[in-house]
Amino acid sequence: MLEVTAQINRGIMFIRLEGELTTSNFYKVAEEINYLLYKQGILMYVFNLEEVKKVDQGLLGMLQNKLTEIFLHCGSVVFCGLSEGLKKKIGKRKDQLFYVKEEKEVFQYISI
């Protein structure tokens, strides 16, 4: 089971995930991102995975594809609550991809 909560703060979309993030339920997150990116024009995202208890290994490719879509639209992404191993797998992207421990650190990296 996955719960997705979205909130805008200072023009940045915060997407908080709770539960298990799997390849079968990632569509919920992808649909939310597509709507926000293509219909609403939101370009800055914070994904908080602190409350995610399980991440499928097969999900990495799907997640990287979605990140590429955001980057191609000149967007920025911040991840909160990722393990070091997952950070290494996702990789780096100068000035577009950031990793933080707590959501409040986001405003040190991106702003409108």
C-alpha positions in Angstrom: 0.0 0.0 0.0 1.3 3.4 -0.9 0.0 6.8 0.2 0.9 9.9 -1.8 0.5 13.4 -0.4 1.3 16.5 -2.4 1.7 20.1 -1.1 3.1 23.3 -2.6 5.3 25.5 -0.4 7.0 28.6 -1.9 6.4 27.3 -5.5 8.0 23.9 -4.8 5.9 20.7 -5.0 6.5 18.4 -2.1 5.4 14.9 -2.7 5.5 12.7 0.4 5.3 8.9 0.0 4.4 6.5 2.7 4.3 2.7 2.7 5.7 0.4 0.0 7.0 1.8 -3.3 6.8 -0.9 -5.9 6.8 -1.2 -9.7 3.0 -2.0 -9.5 2.0 1.1 -7.5 4.6 3.6 -9.0 1.9 4.6 -11.5 0.2 6.7 -8.8 3.3 8.7 -8.4 3.9 8.9 -12.1 0.3 10.1 -12.8 0.7 12.8 -10.1 4.0 14.0 -11.6 2.6 14.0 -15.2 -0.4 16.1 -14.2 1.8 18.6 -12.3 4.5 18.7 -14.9 2.5 18.8 -18.1 -0.8 20.4 -17.0 0.3 22.7 -14.1 3.8 23.5 -15.2 5.5 22.8 -11.9 9.2 22.4 -12.3 10.6 21.9 -8.8 9.9 18.7 -6.9 10.8 17.3 -3.5 10.2 13.6 -3.0 10.2 12.7 0.6 10.7 9.0 1.0 11.4 9.0 4.8 8.2 7.0 5.5 8.8 4.5 2.6 9.4 1.1 4.1 10.2 -0.8 1.0 11.5 0.2 -2.5 11.5 -2.4 -5.3 14.8 -2.9 -7.0 13.1 -3.0 -10.4 11.7 0.5 -9.8 15.0 2.2 -10.4 14.6 2.3 -14.2 11.1 3.7 -14.0 12.2 6.4 -11.5 15.1 7.4 -13.6 12.8 7.8 -16.7 10.5 10.0 -14.8 13.4 12.1 -13.5 14.6 12.5 -17.1 11.2 13.8 -18.1 11.4 16.4 -15.3 15.0 17.4 -16.3 14.0 17.8 -19.9 11.4 20.3 -18.9 14.2 22.3 -17.0 13.0 21.1 -13.6 14.8 20.3 -10.4 14.4 17.4 -8.0 15.3 17.0 -4.4 15.1 13.6 -2.7 14.7 13.4 1.1 15.2 10.2 3.1 17.0 8.0 0.5 19.6 5.4 1.5 23.2 5.9 0.4 22.9 2.9 -1.9 19.9 4.3 -3.7 21.5 7.7 -4.0 24.5 6.1 -5.8 22.2 4.1 -8.1 20.1 7.2 -9.0 23.3 9.2 -9.6 24.1 12.9 -9.8 23.0 15.7 -12.0 24.6 19.1 -11.4 22.2 21.9 -10.5 19.1 19.7 -11.1 19.3 16.8 -8.6 19.9 17.2 -4.9 19.8 14.9 -1.8 18.9 16.1 1.7 18.3 14.5 5.0 15.3 16.7 6.0 12.7 18.7 4.0 13.7 22.0 5.6 17.1 21.8 3.9 15.4 22.1 0.5 15.4 25.8 0.5 19.2 25.9 0.7 19.4 24.2 -2.7 16.5 25.4 -4.8 14.3 28.5 -4.8 12.0 30.3 -7.2 
